[in-house]
Amino acid sequence: MHTESSFKTLLRKLERNAATSVKTTEETLCNDQERFSAF
C-alpha cells in the first residue's frame, strides 16, 4: 500500500527530527551547566 509506506516514511522523518532536537537540547543544557559552573 502506498499510503502505508509514505506514512512510515513520515514517522521515520519525525523520529529523526525528534532525536535531533533532543540532542540539541542536551547540548544546550550542557553548555548552560558549564557556563554556570564557571561562576
CHARMM-style PDB file with segment names, atoms N, HN, CA, C and O in Angstrom:
ATOM      1  N   MET     1       0.827  -1.204   0.000  1.00  0.00      PROA
ATOM      2  CA  MET     1       0.000   0.000   0.000  1.00  0.00      PROA
ATOM      3  C   MET     1       0.864   1.257   0.000  1.00  0.00      PROA
ATOM      4  O   MET     1       1.827   1.368   0.759  1.00  0.00      PROA
ATOM      5  N   HSD     2       0.508   2.182  -0.847  1.00  0.00      PROA
ATOM      6  HN  HSD     2      -0.274   2.092  -1.464  1.00  0.00      PROA
ATOM      7  CA  HSD     2       1.316   3.390  -0.976  1.00  0.00      PROA
ATOM      8  C   HSD     2       1.175   4.273   0.266  1.00  0.00      PROA
ATOM      9  O   HSD     2       2.166   4.807   0.764  1.00  0.00      PROA
ATOM     10  N   THR     3      -0.037   4.425   0.757  1.00  0.00      PROA
ATOM     11  HN  THR     3      -0.842   3.991   0.353  1.00  0.00      PROA
ATOM     12  CA  THR     3      -0.249   5.316   1.894  1.00  0.00      PROA
ATOM     13  C   THR     3       0.494   4.813   3.119  1.00  0.00      PROA
ATOM     14  O   THR     3       1.017   5.611   3.898  1.00  0.00      PROA
ATOM     15  N   GLU     4       0.547   3.494   3.299  1.00  0.00      PROA
ATOM     16  HN  GLU     4       0.122   2.847   2.666  1.00  0.00      PROA
ATOM     17  CA  GLU     4       1.226   2.954   4.482  1.00  0.00      PROA
ATOM     18  C   GLU     4       2.724   3.233   4.422  1.00  0.00      PROA
ATOM     19  O   GLU     4       3.327   3.602   5.429  1.00  0.00      PROA
ATOM     20  N   SER     5       3.328   3.059   3.241  1.00  0.00      PROA
ATOM     21  HN  SER     5       2.837   2.759   2.423  1.00  0.00      PROA
ATOM     22  CA  SER     5       4.770   3.281   3.127  1.00  0.00      PROA
ATOM     23  C   SER     5       5.107   4.756   3.329  1.00  0.00      PROA
ATOM     24  O   SER     5       6.100   5.081   3.980  1.00  0.00      PROA
ATOM     25  N   SER     6       4.288   5.650   2.775  1.00  0.00      PROA
ATOM     26  HN  SER     6       3.481   5.386   2.246  1.00  0.00      PROA
ATOM     27  CA  SER     6       4.559   7.075   2.956  1.00  0.00      PROA
ATOM     28  C   SER     6       4.334   7.481   4.407  1.00  0.00      PROA
ATOM     29  O   SER     6       4.987   8.390   4.920  1.00  0.00      PROA
ATOM     30  N   PHE     7       3.403   6.795   5.059  1.00  0.00      PROA
ATOM     31  HN  PHE     7       2.873   6.056   4.643  1.00  0.00      PROA
ATOM     32  CA  PHE     7       3.163   7.077   6.476  1.00  0.00      PROA
ATOM     33  C   PHE     7       4.367   6.649   7.308  1.00  0.00      PROA
ATOM     34  O   PHE     7       4.771   7.347   8.238  1.00  0.00      PROA
ATOM     35  N   LYS     8       4.938   5.491   6.965  1.00  0.00      PROA
ATOM     36  HN  LYS     8       4.610   4.924   6.209  1.00  0.00      PROA
ATOM     37  CA  LYS     8       6.124   5.031   7.699  1.00  0.00      PROA
ATOM     38  C   LYS     8       7.301   5.960   7.443  1.00  0.00      PROA
ATOM     39  O   LYS     8       8.099   6.221   8.343  1.00  0.00      PROA
ATOM     40  N   THR     9       7.409   6.460   6.217  1.00  0.00      PROA
ATOM     41  HN  THR     9       6.761   6.248   5.486  1.00  0.00      PROA
ATOM     42  CA  THR     9       8.480   7.403   5.908  1.00  0.00      PROA
ATOM     43  C   THR     9       8.317   8.673   6.718  1.00  0.00      PROA
ATOM     44  O   THR     9       9.293   9.229   7.221  1.00  0.00      PROA
ATOM     45  N   LEU    10       7.076   9.130   6.843  1.00  0.00      PROA
ATOM     46  HN  LEU    10       6.284   8.678   6.434  1.00  0.00      PROA
ATOM     47  CA  LEU    10       6.806  10.328   7.634  1.00  0.00      PROA
ATOM     48  C   LEU    10       7.157  10.094   9.095  1.00  0.00      PROA
ATOM     49  O   LEU    10       7.739  10.962   9.746  1.00  0.00      PROA
ATOM     50  N   LEU    11       6.802   8.921   9.611  1.00  0.00      PROA
ATOM     51  HN  LEU    11       6.329   8.216   9.082  1.00  0.00      PROA
ATOM     52  CA  LEU    11       7.127   8.597  11.002  1.00  0.00      PROA
ATOM     53  C   LEU    11       8.630   8.588  11.209  1.00  0.00      PROA
ATOM     54  O   LEU    11       9.131   9.121  12.199  1.00  0.00      PROA
ATOM     55  N   ARG    12       9.346   7.983  10.276  1.00  0.00      PROA
ATOM     56  HN  ARG    12       8.939   7.550   9.471  1.00  0.00      PROA
ATOM     57  CA  ARG    12      10.805   7.922  10.398  1.00  0.00      PROA
ATOM     58  C   ARG    12      11.388   9.327  10.401  1.00  0.00      PROA
ATOM     59  O   ARG    12      12.320   9.620  11.149  1.00  0.00      PROA
ATOM     60  N   LYS    13      10.826  10.202   9.551  1.00  0.00      PROA
ATOM     61  HN  LYS    13      10.069   9.964   8.943  1.00  0.00      PROA
ATOM     62  CA  LYS    13      11.314  11.573   9.487  1.00  0.00      PROA
ATOM     63  C   LYS    13      11.054  12.290  10.812  1.00  0.00      PROA
ATOM     64  O   LYS    13      11.906  13.030  11.302  1.00  0.00      PROA
ATOM     65  N   LEU    14       9.865  12.064  11.390  1.00  0.00      PROA
ATOM     66  HN  LEU    14       9.172  11.463  10.992  1.00  0.00      PROA
ATOM     67  CA  LEU    14       9.535  12.693  12.667  1.00  0.00      PROA
ATOM     68  C   LEU    14      10.452  12.190  13.766  1.00  0.00      PROA
ATOM     69  O   LEU    14      10.904  12.967  14.608  1.00  0.00      PROA
ATOM     70  N   GLU    15      10.731  10.880  13.763  1.00  0.00      PROA
ATOM     71  HN  GLU    15      10.363  10.249  13.080  1.00  0.00      PROA
ATOM     72  CA  GLU    15      11.622  10.325  14.783  1.00  0.00      PROA
ATOM     73  C   GLU    15      13.008  10.940  14.678  1.00  0.00      PROA
ATOM     74  O   GLU    15      13.631  11.266  15.688  1.00  0.00      PROA
ATOM     75  N   ARG    16      13.486  11.098  13.447  1.00  0.00      PROA
ATOM     76  HN  ARG    16      12.979  10.834  12.626  1.00  0.00      PROA
ATOM     77  CA  ARG    16      14.818  11.674  13.259  1.00  0.00      PROA
ATOM     78  C   ARG    16      14.831  13.120  13.748  1.00  0.00      PROA
ATOM     79  O   ARG    16      15.782  13.550  14.401  1.00  0.00      PROA
ATOM     80  N   ASN    17      13.771  13.872  13.429  1.00  0.00      PROA
ATOM     81  HN  ASN    17      12.999  13.523  12.898  1.00  0.00      PROA
ATOM     82  CA  ASN    17      13.699  15.266  13.880  1.00  0.00      PROA
ATOM     83  C   ASN    17      13.644  15.334  15.399  1.00  0.00      PROA
ATOM     84  O   ASN    17      14.280  16.194  16.009  1.00  0.00      PROA
ATOM     85  N   ALA    18      12.886  14.428  16.011  1.00  0.00      PROA
ATOM     86  HN  ALA    18      12.370  13.730  15.516  1.00  0.00      PROA
ATOM     87  CA  ALA    18      12.779  14.424  17.471  1.00  0.00      PROA
ATOM     88  C   ALA    18      14.139  14.118  18.091  1.00  0.00      PROA
ATOM     89  O   ALA    18      14.545  14.769  19.054  1.00  0.00      PROA
ATOM     90  N   ALA    19      14.841  13.134  17.546  1.00  0.00      PROA
ATOM     91  HN  ALA    19      14.512  12.605  16.764  1.00  0.00      PROA
ATOM     92  CA  ALA    19      16.156  12.781  18.081  1.00  0.00      PROA
ATOM     93  C   ALA    19      17.120  13.949  17.942  1.00  0.00      PROA
ATOM     94  O   ALA    19      17.926  14.204  18.838  1.00  0.00      PROA
ATOM     95  N   THR    20      17.040  14.654  16.829  1.00  0.00      PROA
ATOM     96  HN  THR    20      16.386  14.447  16.101  1.00  0.00      PROA
ATOM     97  CA  THR    20      17.927  15.795  16.617  1.00  0.00      PROA
ATOM     98  C   THR    20      17.641  16.899  17.612  1.00  0.00      PROA
ATOM     99  O   THR    20      18.564  17.487  18.176  1.00  0.00      PROA
ATOM    100  N   SER    21      16.353  17.187  17.832  1.00  0.00      PROA
ATOM    101  HN  SER    21      15.603  16.709  17.373  1.00  0.00      PROA
ATOM    102  CA  SER    21      16.005  18.260  18.757  1.00  0.00      PROA
ATOM    103  C   SER    21      16.378  17.884  20.180  1.00  0.00      PROA
ATOM    104  O   SER    21      16.767  18.749  20.965  1.00  0.00      PROA
ATOM    105  N   VAL    22      16.264  16.596  20.529  1.00  0.00      PROA
ATOM    106  HN  VAL    22      15.948  15.893  19.891  1.00  0.00      PROA
ATOM    107  CA  VAL    22      16.655  16.156  21.870  1.00  0.00      PROA
ATOM    108  C   VAL    22      18.157  16.340  22.048  1.00  0.00      PROA
ATOM    109  O   VAL    22      18.613  16.817  23.088  1.00  0.00      PROA
ATOM    110  N   LYS    23      18.923  15.959  21.029  1.00  0.00      PROA
ATOM    111  HN  LYS    23      18.553  15.572  20.185  1.00  0.00      PROA
ATOM    112  CA  LYS    23      20.381  16.104  21.113  1.00  0.00      PROA
ATOM    113  C   LYS    23      20.751  17.579  21.260  1.00  0.00      PROA
ATOM    114  O   LYS    23      21.632  17.929  22.045  1.00  0.00      PROA
ATOM    115  N   THR    24      20.074  18.437  20.504  1.00  0.00      PROA
ATOM    116  HN  THR    24      19.358  18.153  19.867  1.00  0.00      PROA
ATOM    117  CA  THR    24      20.350  19.872  20.585  1.00  0.00      PROA
ATOM    118  C   THR    24      20.026  20.401  21.967  1.00  0.00      PROA
ATOM    119  O   THR    24      20.765  21.220  22.514  1.00  0.00      PROA
ATOM    120  N   THR    25      18.917  19.933  22.537  1.00  0.00      PROA
ATOM    121  HN  THR    25      18.317  19.268  22.094  1.00  0.00      PROA
ATOM    122  CA  THR    25      18.530  20.380  23.878  1.00  0.00      PROA
ATOM    123  C   THR    25      19.557  19.931  24.899  1.00  0.00      PROA
ATOM    124  O   THR    25      19.919  20.696  25.793  1.00  0.00      PROA
ATOM    125  N   GLU    26      20.036  18.684  24.776  1.00  0.00      PROA
ATOM    126  HN  GLU    26      19.743  18.063  24.050  1.00  0.00      PROA
ATOM    127  CA  GLU    26      21.040  18.191  25.722  1.00  0.00      PROA
ATOM    128  C   GLU    26      22.315  19.013  25.620  1.00  0.00      PROA
ATOM    129  O   GLU    26      22.916  19.353  26.640  1.00  0.00      PROA
ATOM    130  N   GLU    27      22.735  19.336  24.402  1.00  0.00      PROA
ATOM    131  HN  GLU    27      22.247  19.060  23.574  1.00  0.00      PROA
ATOM    132  CA  GLU    27      23.947  20.136  24.228  1.00  0.00      PROA
ATOM    133  C   GLU    27      23.764  21.522  24.838  1.00  0.00      PROA
ATOM    134  O   GLU    27      24.685  22.062  25.452  1.00  0.00      PROA
ATOM    135  N   THR    28      22.580  22.093  24.667  1.00  0.00      PROA
ATOM    136  HN  THR    28      21.832  21.654  24.169  1.00  0.00      PROA
ATOM    137  CA  THR    28      22.311  23.416  25.238  1.00  0.00      PROA
ATOM    138  C   THR    28      22.368  23.352  26.755  1.00  0.00      PROA
ATOM    139  O   THR    28      22.925  24.243  27.397  1.00  0.00      PROA
ATOM    140  N   LEU    29      21.790  22.292  27.334  1.00  0.00      PROA
ATOM    141  HN  LEU    29      21.338  21.569  26.813  1.00  0.00      PROA
ATOM    142  CA  LEU    29      21.813  22.156  28.786  1.00  0.00      PROA
ATOM    143  C   LEU    29      23.243  21.995  29.288  1.00  0.00      PROA
ATOM    144  O   LEU    29      23.608  22.578  30.309  1.00  0.00      PROA
ATOM    145  N   CYS    30      24.051  21.216  28.589  1.00  0.00      PROA
ATOM    146  HN  CYS    30      23.754  20.742  27.760  1.00  0.00      PROA
ATOM    147  CA  CYS    30      25.445  21.027  28.996  1.00  0.00      PROA
ATOM    148  C   CYS    30      26.190  22.356  28.934  1.00  0.00      PROA
ATOM    149  O   CYS    30      26.970  22.679  29.831  1.00  0.00      PROA
ATOM    150  N   ASN    31      25.951  23.120  27.882  1.00  0.00      PROA
ATOM    151  HN  ASN    31      25.318  22.857  27.154  1.00  0.00      PROA
ATOM    152  CA  ASN    31      26.614  24.424  27.761  1.00  0.00      PROA
ATOM    153  C   ASN    31      26.182  25.348  28.886  1.00  0.00      PROA
ATOM    154  O   ASN    31      26.999  26.094  29.427  1.00  0.00      PROA
ATOM    155  N   ASP    32      24.901  25.304  29.244  1.00  0.00      PROA
ATOM    156  HN  ASP    32      24.237  24.698  28.804  1.00  0.00      PROA
ATOM    157  CA  ASP    32      24.419  26.146  30.338  1.00  0.00      PROA
ATOM    158  C   ASP    32      25.083  25.741  31.650  1.00  0.00      PROA
ATOM    159  O   ASP    32      25.471  26.600  32.442  1.00  0.00      PROA
ATOM    160  N   GLN    33      25.213  24.437  31.883  1.00  0.00      PROA
ATOM    161  HN  GLN    33      24.897  23.740  31.240  1.00  0.00      PROA
ATOM    162  CA  GLN    33      25.842  23.977  33.126  1.00  0.00      PROA
ATOM    163  C   GLN    33      27.295  24.423  33.183  1.00  0.00      PROA
ATOM    164  O   GLN    33      27.777  24.834  34.239  1.00  0.00      PROA
ATOM    165  N   GLU    34      27.991  24.345  32.069  1.00  0.00      PROA
ATOM    166  HN  GLU    34      27.600  24.012  31.211  1.00  0.00      PROA
ATOM    167  CA  GLU    34      29.383  24.797  32.047  1.00  0.00      PROA
ATOM    168  C   GLU    34      29.455  26.292  32.324  1.00  0.00      PROA
ATOM    169  O   GLU    34      30.361  26.755  33.017  1.00  0.00      PROA
ATOM    170  N   ARG    35      28.510  27.043  31.788  1.00  0.00      PROA
ATOM    171  HN  ARG    35      27.774  26.667  31.225  1.00  0.00      PROA
ATOM    172  CA  ARG    35      28.501  28.490  31.990  1.00  0.00      PROA
ATOM    173  C   ARG    35      28.245  28.809  33.462  1.00  0.00      PROA
ATOM    174  O   ARG    35      28.857  29.715  34.027  1.00  0.00      PROA
ATOM    175  N   PHE    36      27.322  28.043  34.080  1.00  0.00      PROA
ATOM    176  HN  PHE    36      26.825  27.308  33.620  1.00  0.00      PROA
ATOM    177  CA  PHE    36      27.017  28.298  35.487  1.00  0.00      PROA
ATOM    178  C   PHE    36      28.183  27.883  36.388  1.00  0.00      PROA
ATOM    179  O   PHE    36      28.484  28.561  37.371  1.00  0.00      PROA
ATOM    180  N   SER    37      28.833  26.774  36.052  1.00  0.00      PROA
ATOM    181  HN  SER    37      28.589  26.224  35.253  1.00  0.00      PROA
ATOM    182  CA  SER    37      29.918  26.306  36.905  1.00  0.00      PROA
ATOM    183  C   SER    37      31.137  27.224  36.787  1.00  0.00      PROA
ATOM    184  O   SER    37      32.039  27.176  37.623  1.00  0.00      PROA
ATOM    185  N   ALA    38      31.158  28.052  35.756  1.00  0.00      PROA
ATOM    186  HN  ALA    38      30.425  28.091  35.077  1.00  0.00      PROA
ATOM    187  CA  ALA    38      32.285  28.988  35.601  1.00  0.00      PROA
ATOM    188  C   ALA    38      32.222  30.095  36.637  1.00  0.00      PROA
ATOM    189  O   ALA    38      33.245  30.697  36.961  1.00  0.00      PROA
ATOM    190  N   PHE    39      31.037  30.371  37.159  1.00  0.00      PROA
ATOM    191  HN  PHE    39      30.206  29.881  36.895  1.00  0.00      PROA
ATOM    192  CA  PHE    39      30.900  31.443  38.153  1.00  0.00      PROA
ATOM    193  C   PHE    39      31.466  31.036  39.491  1.00  0.00      PROA
ATOM    194  OT1 PHE    39      31.432  31.819  40.440  1.00  0.00      PROA
TER     195      PHE     39
END
